[in-house]
């Protein structure tokens, strides 16, 4: 048994990315992984570690969360996040945020300072003001790049993760697999899972959602058991098309297969992603109480990184293509 950490920056990456699109995201993953490893080594709790790492990911505009959040059909930002402590099963979630700089920390405050699990839209924004968390006006979130992404999605008449198959349209298979011309990779979610040397587990996930989504749409990220879950067996953070992840109860099913069927983390995670979730819709990162790591995905690629106490470290995008 030993500590372990894994994080993701979204699933659905196309076959190749130009360096100006790929390198900042690789560096962002590497930077956040180093922060998480340092925190675990300093005996910070897994719950604090996953919040810290996801906050960092939210602050990087190259990822679809926090500052990099994609836009709704009306050109607005609606962010969501959740966090869960495997030791206590306490959790918190938020949706429909338009001003909160770090949604994951507001989810943590919902967990710690309210009798509830989930706050959304006006109620969540009011709670943020009461807690004096950092907020910003729309100019912080609504970037030229995300305006361009929204316009591309509107032109294509679809709701999507920028370049992956849309969740609703009437195009043919070949058309749905066609990425945007700029080859971008502003994927659907960021997340982090961690376990300490005592087997304590935690998970956190944050997103801006889907490009051109309907106002008021809520995805898997803020739904405990779908995009985020942690218990005494494992911690899971999912990424991809939220509707598919919700239907498959992805995060909870990994834990359930370990608990009720006695599967290993890898067996459970692979089964959920490759057998129970539609191909091309997502992936996950997970750690077990024993310090194992799993990062399966059924899309072309997934921005991911991990490290373990025995010295293993990985930053990767596509299958079998470790960056470091």
Beta strands, then each sheet from edge to edge (+ up, - down):
strand 1: 4-11
strand 2: 79-85
strand 3: 91-97
strand 4: 118-120
strand 5: 190-195
strand 6: 201-207
strand 7: 228-230
strand 8: 234-240
strand 9: 282-288
strand 10: 293-294
strand 11: 301-308
strand 12: 313-318
sheet 1: 4+ 3+ 2- 6+ 5- 1+ 11- 12+
sheet 2: 7+ 8- 9+ 10-
end
